[in-house]
Amino acid sequence: MISYVNPREVADILQDVVEERKRQDRLRDVGKFKYTAADSDIPLSAAIAALGEEFGEVCTEALKLAGDVEVVVHDEDVPAHLRAELIQVAAVAVAWVEKLDRERYERNRLAKSIGAPTFPGQLGHRVD
């Protein structure tokens, strides 16, 4: 199978993920939930729960699309709901990566300040 990546399409999708990340921050700021996965003080269990909850919604929408779950509201646009849930999963995952990258950057900054070895690797673009 030939795979073709359409850069414009990917850019549009990633822009939707960015907008969803901003929306999640706004919802946290107004008290809808306590954390986003990007927050430095989020417990690991809460990040796992957030990603799991969104993934569960993806599964429900995919099962509706496959006809394995009854669609309650028949005018509902299941593919659009599935897409929205997938964007939310991506946004939670991006937020979590943001947190991991900031943590690695801070560990490296501290390690450098005391002459200790840094943590090289794939995490983060700011690994010095």
DSSP file (Angstrom, degrees, kcal/mol; ACC not computed):
  #  RESIDUE AA STRUCTURE BP1 BP2  ACC     N-H-->O    O-->H-N    N-H-->O    O-->H-N    TCO  KAPPA ALPHA  PHI   PSI    X-CA   Y-CA   Z-CA
    1    1 A M              0   0    0      0, 0.0     2,-0.5     0, 0.0     0, 0.0   0.000 360.0 360.0 360.0 133.7    0.0    0.0    0.0
    2    2 A I        -     0   0    0      2,-0.0     2,-0.5     0, 0.0     0, 0.0  -0.743 360.0-151.8 -88.3 130.7    1.3    3.4   -0.9
    3    3 A S        -     0   0    0     -2,-0.5     2,-0.5     2,-0.0     0, 0.0  -0.877  10.7-171.0-104.0 134.2    1.1    6.0    1.8
    4    4 A Y        -     0   0    0     -2,-0.5     2,-0.6     2,-0.0    -2,-0.0  -0.981   8.4-157.1-127.8 121.5    0.7    9.6    1.0
    5    5 A V        -     0   0    0     -2,-0.5     3,-0.1     4,-0.0    -2,-0.0  -0.864   7.5-152.1 -97.8 122.0    1.0   12.4    3.6
    6    6 A N     >  -     0   0    0     -2,-0.6     4,-2.6     1,-0.2     5,-0.2  -0.835   4.0-158.7 -93.4 105.9   -0.7   15.6    2.6
    7    7 A P  H  > S+     0   0    0      0, 0.0     4,-2.6     0, 0.0    -1,-0.2   0.846  90.6  51.6 -56.8 -37.4    1.2   18.3    4.4
    8    8 A R  H  > S+     0   0    0      2,-0.2     4,-2.3     1,-0.2     5,-0.2   0.923 111.2  47.4 -65.7 -43.3   -1.7   20.8    4.2
    9    9 A E  H  > S+     0   0    0     -3,-0.2     4,-2.2     2,-0.2    -1,-0.2   0.925 113.4  48.1 -63.2 -44.8   -4.2   18.3    5.6
   10   10 A V  H  X S+     0   0    0     -4,-2.6     4,-2.8     1,-0.2     5,-0.2   0.907 110.3  52.2 -62.9 -41.8   -1.8   17.4    8.4
   11   11 A A  H  X S+     0   0    0     -4,-2.6     4,-2.1    -5,-0.2    -1,-0.2   0.901 109.3  49.9 -61.5 -41.0   -1.2   21.1    9.2
   12   12 A D  H  X S+     0   0    0     -4,-2.3     4,-1.7     2,-0.2    -1,-0.2   0.906 112.0  47.9 -64.0 -41.4   -4.9   21.6    9.4
   13   13 A I  H  X S+     0   0    0     -4,-2.2     4,-1.9     2,-0.2    -2,-0.2   0.933 111.5  49.5 -64.9 -45.9   -5.3   18.7   11.8
   14   14 A L  H  X S+     0   0    0     -4,-2.8     4,-2.3     1,-0.2    -1,-0.2   0.853 107.4  55.2 -64.5 -33.3   -2.4   19.8   14.0
   15   15 A Q  H  X S+     0   0    0     -4,-2.1     4,-2.4     2,-0.2    -1,-0.2   0.892 105.9  52.2 -64.3 -38.3   -4.0   23.3   14.1
   16   16 A D  H  X S+     0   0    0     -4,-1.7     4,-2.1     2,-0.2    -2,-0.2   0.884 108.1  51.6 -62.9 -37.9   -7.2   21.7   15.4
   17   17 A V  H  X S+     0   0    0     -4,-1.9     4,-2.3     2,-0.2    -2,-0.2   0.917 109.0  50.3 -64.6 -42.8   -5.1   20.0   18.1
   18   18 A V  H  X S+     0   0    0     -4,-2.3     4,-2.2     1,-0.2    -2,-0.2   0.925 110.6  49.3 -60.2 -45.1   -3.5   23.3   19.1
   19   19 A E  H  X S+     0   0    0     -4,-2.4     4,-2.2     1,-0.2    -1,-0.2   0.883 110.3  50.9 -63.0 -37.8   -7.0   24.9   19.3
   20   20 A E  H  X S+     0   0    0     -4,-2.1     4,-2.6     2,-0.2    -1,-0.2   0.885 107.3  53.7 -67.1 -38.2   -8.2   22.0   21.5
   21   21 A R  H  X S+     0   0    0     -4,-2.3     4,-2.1     2,-0.2    -2,-0.2   0.925 109.8  47.9 -59.8 -43.8   -5.2   22.4   23.8
   22   22 A K  H  X S+     0   0    0     -4,-2.2     4,-2.3     1,-0.2    -2,-0.2   0.904 110.7  51.6 -62.8 -41.1   -6.1   26.1   24.2
   23   23 A R  H  X S+     0   0    0     -4,-2.2     4,-2.6     1,-0.2    -2,-0.2   0.907 107.6  52.1 -62.6 -42.0   -9.7   25.1   24.9
   24   24 A Q  H  X S+     0   0    0     -4,-2.6     4,-2.2     1,-0.2    -1,-0.2   0.908 109.2  50.0 -62.2 -41.4   -8.6   22.6   27.5
   25   25 A D  H  X S+     0   0    0     -4,-2.1     4,-2.5     2,-0.2    -1,-0.2   0.918 110.8  49.7 -62.4 -42.5   -6.6   25.3   29.3
   26   26 A R  H  X S+     0   0    0     -4,-2.3     4,-1.7     2,-0.2    -2,-0.2   0.915 109.7  50.9 -62.8 -41.9   -9.6   27.7   29.2
   27   27 A L  H  <>S+     0   0    0     -4,-2.6     5,-2.7     1,-0.2     6,-0.6   0.892 111.5  47.8 -63.3 -39.4  -11.8   25.0   30.7
   28   28 A R  H ><5S+     0   0    0     -4,-2.2     3,-1.5     1,-0.2    -1,-0.2   0.923 109.0  54.6 -63.6 -43.2   -9.3   24.4   33.5
   29   29 A D  H 3<5S+     0   0    0     -4,-2.5    -2,-0.2     1,-0.3    -1,-0.2   0.801 109.1  47.0 -63.6 -30.0   -9.1   28.1   34.1
   30   30 A V  T 3<5S-     0   0    0     -4,-1.7    -1,-0.3    -5,-0.1    -2,-0.2   0.393 122.3-105.2 -93.6   3.9  -12.8   28.4   34.6
   31   31 A G  T < 5S+     0   0    0     -3,-1.5    -3,-0.2     2,-0.3    -2,-0.1   0.590  80.2 130.6  90.9  11.3  -12.9   25.4   36.9
   32   32 A K  S   <S+     0   0    0     -5,-2.7     2,-0.3     1,-0.2    -4,-0.2   0.882  87.5   0.8 -64.8 -35.8  -14.4   22.7   34.7
   33   33 A F  S    S-     0   0    0     -6,-0.6    -2,-0.3    -9,-0.1    -1,-0.2  -0.971  70.2-124.6-146.7 163.4  -11.6   20.5   35.7
   34   34 A K  S    S+     0   0    0     -2,-0.3     2,-0.3    -3,-0.1    -1,-0.1   0.839  84.0  16.7 -79.2 -34.7   -8.6   20.8   38.0
   35   35 A Y        -     0   0    0     11,-0.1     2,-0.3     4,-0.0    -1,-0.1  -0.878  52.5-146.8-133.8 159.9   -5.7   20.0   35.7
   36   36 A T    >   -     0   0    0     -2,-0.3     3,-1.8    59,-0.1     6,-0.2  -0.853  43.5-106.9-112.2 164.7   -4.7   19.6   32.1
   37   37 A A  T 3  S+     0   0    0     -2,-0.3    62,-0.2     1,-0.3    10,-0.1   0.646 119.4  62.2 -65.7 -12.0   -2.1   16.9   31.3
   38   38 A A  T 3  S+     0   0    0     60,-0.1    -1,-0.3    61,-0.1     2,-0.1   0.623  77.3 110.6 -85.4 -13.8    0.4   19.8   30.8
   39   39 A D    X   -     0   0    0     -3,-1.8     3,-1.5     1,-0.1    60,-0.0  -0.397  67.8-139.0 -69.1 134.8    0.2   21.0   34.4
   40   40 A S  T 3  S+     0   0    0      1,-0.3    -1,-0.1    -2,-0.1    -3,-0.0   0.767 100.8  48.5 -64.7 -25.6    3.3   20.4   36.4
   41   41 A D  T 3  S+     0   0    0      2,-0.1    -1,-0.3     0, 0.0    -2,-0.1   0.309  78.0 124.5-100.6  10.1    1.3   19.4   39.5
   42   42 A I    <   -     0   0    0     -3,-1.5     2,-0.1    -6,-0.2    -5,-0.0  -0.533  64.1-122.3 -70.2 129.4   -1.0   16.9   37.9
   43   43 A P    >>  -     0   0    0      0, 0.0     4,-1.9     0, 0.0     3,-0.7  -0.431  19.3-119.6 -65.9 146.5   -0.9   13.5   39.5
   44   44 A L  H 3> S+     0   0    0      1,-0.3     4,-2.6     2,-0.2     5,-0.2   0.887 114.5  57.4 -54.1 -40.5    0.1   10.7   37.1
   45   45 A S  H 3> S+     0   0    0      1,-0.2     4,-2.2     2,-0.2    -1,-0.3   0.859 105.4  50.2 -61.5 -35.0   -3.2    9.0   37.9
   46   46 A A  H <> S+     0   0    0     -3,-0.7     4,-2.4     2,-0.2    -1,-0.2   0.878 110.2  49.3 -71.8 -37.4   -5.2   12.1   36.8
   47   47 A A  H  X S+     0   0    0     -4,-1.9     4,-2.3     2,-0.2     5,-0.2   0.923 112.7  48.0 -65.7 -43.3   -3.2   12.3   33.5
   48   48 A I  H  X S+     0   0    0     -4,-2.6     4,-2.7     1,-0.2    -2,-0.2   0.923 112.4  49.4 -61.3 -44.4   -3.9    8.6   32.8
   49   49 A A  H  X S+     0   0    0     -4,-2.2     4,-2.7    -5,-0.2    -2,-0.2   0.902 110.0  50.9 -62.7 -42.0   -7.6    9.1   33.7
   50   50 A A  H  X S+     0   0    0     -4,-2.4     4,-1.9     2,-0.2    -1,-0.2   0.938 114.7  42.1 -62.5 -47.2   -7.9   12.1   31.3
   51   51 A L  H  X S+     0   0    0     -4,-2.3     4,-2.5     1,-0.2    -2,-0.2   0.910 115.5  50.7 -66.3 -41.3   -6.3   10.3   28.4
   52   52 A G  H  X S+     0   0    0     -4,-2.7     4,-2.5    -5,-0.2    -2,-0.2   0.887 108.0  52.2 -63.3 -40.1   -8.3    7.2   29.2
   53   53 A E  H  X S+     0   0    0     -4,-2.7     4,-1.6     2,-0.2    -1,-0.2   0.925 112.1  45.5 -63.4 -44.5  -11.6    9.0   29.3
   54   54 A E  H  X S+     0   0    0     -4,-1.9     4,-1.9     1,-0.2    -2,-0.2   0.910 112.1  51.4 -66.2 -41.0  -11.0   10.6   26.0
   55   55 A F  H  X S+     0   0    0     -4,-2.5     4,-2.5     1,-0.2    -2,-0.2   0.893 106.2  55.7 -62.5 -38.8   -9.9    7.3   24.5
   56   56 A G  H  X S+     0   0    0     -4,-2.5     4,-2.1     1,-0.2    -1,-0.2   0.885 106.5  50.2 -59.4 -39.1  -13.1    5.7   25.8
   57   57 A E  H  X S+     0   0    0     -4,-1.6     4,-2.3     2,-0.2    -1,-0.2   0.869 108.1  53.1 -68.2 -36.2  -15.1    8.3   23.9
   58   58 A V  H  X S+     0   0    0     -4,-1.9     4,-2.7     2,-0.2    -2,-0.2   0.938 108.8  50.3 -60.3 -46.0  -13.2    7.6   20.8
   59   59 A C  H  X S+     0   0    0     -4,-2.5     4,-2.4     1,-0.2    -2,-0.2   0.908 109.7  50.2 -60.3 -42.9  -14.0    3.9   21.2
   60   60 A T  H  X S+     0   0    0     -4,-2.1     4,-1.9     1,-0.2    -1,-0.2   0.933 112.8  45.7 -61.6 -46.8  -17.7    4.7   21.6
   61   61 A E  H  X S+     0   0    0     -4,-2.3     4,-2.3     1,-0.2    -2,-0.2   0.891 112.3  51.5 -65.4 -38.9  -17.9    6.8   18.5
   62   62 A A  H  X S+     0   0    0     -4,-2.7     4,-2.2     1,-0.2    -1,-0.2   0.896 109.1  50.4 -65.3 -39.2  -15.9    4.3   16.5
   63   63 A L  H  X>S+     0   0    0     -4,-2.4     5,-2.3     2,-0.2     6,-1.1   0.870 109.3  51.5 -66.4 -35.4  -18.3    1.5   17.5
   64   64 A K  H ><5S+     0   0    0     -4,-1.9     3,-1.1     4,-0.2    -2,-0.2   0.934 109.7  49.7 -62.0 -45.7  -21.2    3.7   16.5
   65   65 A L  H 3<5S+     0   0    0     -4,-2.3    -2,-0.2     1,-0.3    -1,-0.2   0.877 110.2  50.3 -61.8 -38.1  -19.6    4.3   13.1
   66   66 A A  H 3<5S-     0   0    0     -4,-2.2    -1,-0.3    -5,-0.1    -2,-0.2   0.589 116.0-116.7 -76.2  -9.7  -19.1    0.5   12.8
   67   67 A G  T <<5S+     0   0    0     -3,-1.1    -3,-0.2    -4,-0.6    -2,-0.1   0.579  85.9 115.5  85.0   9.7  -22.8   -0.1   13.6
   68   68 A D  S   <S+     0   0    0     -5,-2.3     2,-0.4    -6,-0.2    -4,-0.2   0.583  72.9  47.3 -88.6 -10.8  -21.9   -2.0   16.8
   69   69 A V  S    S-     0   0    0     -6,-1.1    -2,-0.2    -8,-0.1     2,-0.2  -0.998  93.4-112.4-130.1 134.7  -23.5    0.6   19.1
   70   70 A E        -     0   0    0     -2,-0.4     2,-0.7     1,-0.1    -6,-0.1  -0.427  24.0-130.2 -67.5 134.1  -26.9    2.1   18.5
   71   71 A V        -     0   0    0      1,-0.2     3,-0.1    -2,-0.2    -1,-0.1  -0.782  18.5-165.5 -84.3 118.0  -26.9    5.8   17.7
   72   72 A V  S    S+     0   0    0     -2,-0.7     2,-0.8     1,-0.2    -1,-0.2   0.923  79.9  46.5 -74.1 -45.6  -29.5    7.3   20.0
   73   73 A V  S >  S-     0   0    0      1,-0.1     3,-1.8     2,-0.0    -1,-0.2  -0.873  75.7-160.6-100.2 109.6  -29.8   10.6   18.1
   74   74 A H  T 3  S+     0   0    0     -2,-0.8    -1,-0.1     1,-0.3    -2,-0.1   0.637  86.6  57.0 -73.4 -13.2  -30.2    9.7   14.5
   75   75 A D  T 3  S+     0   0    0      2,-0.1    -1,-0.3    -3,-0.0     2,-0.2   0.376  80.4 122.5 -93.7   7.1  -29.3   13.1   13.1
   76   76 A E    <   -     0   0    0     -3,-1.8     2,-1.3     1,-0.1    -5,-0.0  -0.457  65.9-131.6 -71.4 138.1  -25.9   12.9   14.9
   77   77 A D     >  -     0   0    0      1,-0.2     4,-2.3    -2,-0.2     3,-0.3  -0.711  26.9-176.9 -90.9  87.2  -22.9   13.2   12.7
   78   78 A V  H  > S+     0   0    0     -2,-1.3     4,-2.9     1,-0.2     5,-0.2   0.890  78.2  52.3 -59.0 -45.6  -20.9   10.2   14.0
   79   79 A P  H  > S+     0   0    0      0, 0.0     4,-2.4     0, 0.0    -1,-0.2   0.902 111.1  48.7 -59.1 -38.0  -17.8   10.8   11.8
   80   80 A A  H  > S+     0   0    0     -3,-0.3     4,-2.3     2,-0.2    -2,-0.2   0.896 112.2  48.3 -67.4 -39.0  -17.6   14.4   13.0
   81   81 A H  H  X S+     0   0    0     -4,-2.3     4,-2.3     2,-0.2    -1,-0.2   0.912 111.6  50.2 -65.8 -41.7  -18.0   13.3   16.7
   82   82 A L  H  X S+     0   0    0     -4,-2.9     4,-2.4     2,-0.2    -2,-0.2   0.921 110.8  49.4 -61.2 -44.6  -15.3   10.6   16.2
   83   83 A R  H  X S+     0   0    0     -4,-2.4     4,-2.4    -5,-0.2    -2,-0.2   0.928 110.2  50.6 -60.8 -45.5  -13.0   13.2   14.6
   84   84 A A  H  X S+     0   0    0     -4,-2.3     4,-2.0     1,-0.2    -1,-0.2   0.901 111.2  48.4 -60.6 -41.5  -13.6   15.6   17.5
   85   85 A E  H  X S+     0   0    0     -4,-2.3     4,-2.3     2,-0.2    -1,-0.2   0.890 109.8  51.7 -67.5 -38.6  -12.8   12.9   20.1
   86   86 A L  H  X S+     0   0    0     -4,-2.4     4,-2.4     2,-0.2    -2,-0.2   0.892 108.7  51.4 -64.2 -38.5   -9.6   11.9   18.2
   87   87 A I  H  X S+     0   0    0     -4,-2.4     4,-2.4     2,-0.2    -1,-0.2   0.898 109.3  51.1 -62.8 -40.1   -8.5   15.6   18.3
   88   88 A Q  H  X S+     0   0    0     -4,-2.0     4,-2.3     2,-0.2    -2,-0.2   0.902 109.0  50.1 -65.0 -40.8   -9.2   15.6   22.0
   89   89 A V  H  X S+     0   0    0     -4,-2.3     4,-2.5     1,-0.2    -2,-0.2   0.941 112.0  48.4 -60.2 -46.6   -7.1   12.5   22.5
   90   90 A A  H  X S+     0   0    0     -4,-2.4     4,-2.7     1,-0.2    -2,-0.2   0.898 110.6  51.2 -61.0 -40.6   -4.2   14.1   20.5
   91   91 A A  H  X S+     0   0    0     -4,-2.4     4,-2.4     2,-0.2    -1,-0.2   0.894 110.3  47.9 -66.4 -40.1   -4.5   17.3   22.6
   92   92 A V  H  X S+     0   0    0     -4,-2.3     4,-2.2     2,-0.2    -1,-0.2   0.920 113.2  49.0 -65.3 -42.2   -4.3   15.5   25.9
   93   93 A A  H  X S+     0   0    0     -4,-2.5     4,-2.2     2,-0.2    -2,-0.2   0.912 111.1  49.5 -63.2 -42.1   -1.3   13.5   24.6
   94   94 A V  H  X S+     0   0    0     -4,-2.7     4,-2.5     2,-0.2    -1,-0.2   0.916 109.3  52.4 -62.2 -43.1    0.4   16.7   23.4
   95   95 A A  H  X S+     0   0    0     -4,-2.4     4,-2.0     1,-0.2    -1,-0.2   0.915 109.1  49.5 -59.2 -43.0   -0.2   18.3   26.8
   96   96 A W  H  X S+     0   0    0     -4,-2.2     4,-2.5     1,-0.2    -1,-0.2   0.904 110.1  50.5 -64.1 -41.5    1.4   15.4   28.5
   97   97 A V  H  X S+     0   0    0     -4,-2.2     4,-2.8     2,-0.2     5,-0.2   0.891 106.7  55.7 -63.3 -39.1    4.4   15.6   26.2
   98   98 A E  H  X S+     0   0    0     -4,-2.5     4,-2.4     2,-0.2    -2,-0.2   0.936 109.2  47.0 -55.8 -46.8    4.7   19.3   27.0
   99   99 A K  H  X S+     0   0    0     -4,-2.0     4,-2.5     1,-0.2    -2,-0.2   0.930 112.3  49.1 -61.9 -47.3    4.9   18.4   30.7
  100  100 A L  H  X S+     0   0    0     -4,-2.5     4,-2.4     1,-0.2    -1,-0.2   0.906 111.6  49.4 -60.4 -42.4    7.5   15.7   30.1
  101  101 A D  H  X S+     0   0    0     -4,-2.8     4,-2.5     2,-0.2    -1,-0.2   0.907 111.0  49.0 -65.4 -41.8    9.6   18.0   28.0
  102  102 A R  H  X S+     0   0    0     -4,-2.4     4,-2.5    -5,-0.2    -2,-0.2   0.913 111.2  50.4 -63.2 -41.7    9.5   20.8   30.6
  103  103 A E  H  X S+     0   0    0     -4,-2.5     4,-2.5     2,-0.2    -2,-0.2   0.918 111.6  47.4 -62.7 -43.5   10.5   18.3   33.3
  104  104 A R  H  X S+     0   0    0     -4,-2.4     4,-2.6     2,-0.2    15,-0.2   0.919 111.2  51.6 -64.0 -43.3   13.4   17.0   31.3
  105  105 A Y  H  X S+     0   0    0     -4,-2.5     4,-2.6     1,-0.2    -2,-0.2   0.926 111.3  47.3 -58.6 -45.7   14.5   20.6   30.5
  106  106 A E  H  X S+     0   0    0     -4,-2.5     4,-2.5     2,-0.2     5,-0.2   0.898 111.2  50.8 -65.3 -40.5   14.4   21.5   34.2
  107  107 A R  H  X S+     0   0    0     -4,-2.5     4,-2.7     2,-0.2    -1,-0.2   0.919 113.1  46.4 -61.9 -42.5   16.3   18.3   35.2
  108  108 A N  H  X S+     0   0    0     -4,-2.6     4,-2.8     2,-0.2    -2,-0.2   0.901 111.2  51.5 -66.8 -40.2   19.0   19.1   32.6
  109  109 A R  H  X S+     0   0    0     -4,-2.6     4,-1.8    -5,-0.2    -2,-0.2   0.930 114.0  43.9 -62.0 -45.0   19.2   22.8   33.7
  110  110 A L  H  X S+     0   0    0     -4,-2.5     4,-1.2     2,-0.2     6,-0.2   0.916 112.9  51.7 -65.6 -43.8   19.6   21.7   37.3
  111  111 A A  H ><>S+     0   0    0     -4,-2.7     5,-2.8     1,-0.2     3,-0.6   0.920 110.5  48.6 -60.4 -44.1   22.2   19.0   36.4
  112  112 A K  H ><5S+     0   0    0     -4,-2.8     3,-1.1     1,-0.2    -1,-0.2   0.888 105.7  58.5 -62.3 -38.7   24.2   21.5   34.4
  113  113 A S  H 3<5S+     0   0    0     -4,-1.8    -1,-0.2     1,-0.3    -2,-0.2   0.766 114.6  36.2 -66.3 -23.8   24.2   24.0   37.3
  114  114 A I  T <<5S-     0   0    0     -4,-1.2    -1,-0.3    -3,-0.6    -2,-0.2   0.303 116.4-109.0-110.4   8.2   25.8   21.5   39.6
  115  115 A G  T < 5S+     0   0    0     -3,-1.1    -3,-0.2    -4,-0.4    -4,-0.1   0.685  71.3 140.6  76.3  18.5   28.1   19.9   37.0
  116  116 A A      < -     0   0    0     -5,-2.8    -1,-0.2    -6,-0.2    -2,-0.1  -0.497  61.5 -84.7 -89.1 162.2   26.2   16.6   36.9
  117  117 A P        -     0   0    0      0, 0.0    -1,-0.1     0, 0.0     2,-0.1  -0.332  45.3-131.5 -63.1 147.3   25.5   14.6   33.7
  118  118 A T        -     0   0    0     -7,-0.1   -10,-0.1    -3,-0.1     9,-0.0  -0.384  20.0-105.1 -92.2 177.0   22.4   15.7   31.7
  119  119 A F        -     0   0    0    -15,-0.2   -11,-0.1    -2,-0.1   -12,-0.0  -0.811  39.3-171.3-107.6  90.3   19.7   13.5   30.4
  120  120 A P        +     0   0    0      0, 0.0     2,-0.3     0, 0.0     3,-0.1  -0.298  31.4  95.7 -73.8 165.9   20.1   13.2   26.6
  121  121 A G  S    S-     0   0    0      1,-0.1     6,-0.1     3,-0.1    -2,-0.0  -0.917  83.0 -56.6 146.9-169.7   17.5   11.5   24.5
  122  122 A Q  S    S+     0   0    0     -2,-0.3     2,-0.4     3,-0.0    -1,-0.1   0.641  90.8 105.8 -81.8 -16.1   14.5   12.0   22.3
  123  123 A L  S    S-     0   0    0     -3,-0.1     4,-0.1     2,-0.1    -2,-0.0  -0.512  79.5  -8.7 -74.0 124.3   12.4   13.9   24.8
  124  124 A G        -     0   0    0     -2,-0.4     3,-0.4     1,-0.1    -3,-0.1   0.461  59.7-115.8  79.9 146.9   12.1   17.6   24.2
  125  125 A H  S    S+     0   0    0      1,-0.2    -1,-0.1     3,-0.0    -2,-0.1   0.542 108.0  65.9 -90.2 -10.2   13.7   20.0   21.8
  126  126 A R        +     0   0    0    -25,-0.1     2,-0.7     2,-0.0    -1,-0.2   0.181  63.2 129.7-101.5  18.2   15.3   21.9   24.6
  127  127 A V              0   0    0     -3,-0.4    -6,-0.1     1,-0.2   -22,-0.1  -0.628 360.0 360.0 -72.1 115.5   17.6   19.2   25.8
  128  128 A D              0   0    0     -2,-0.7    -1,-0.2   -23,-0.1   -10,-0.0   0.434 360.0 360.0 -92.7 360.0   21.0   20.9   25.9
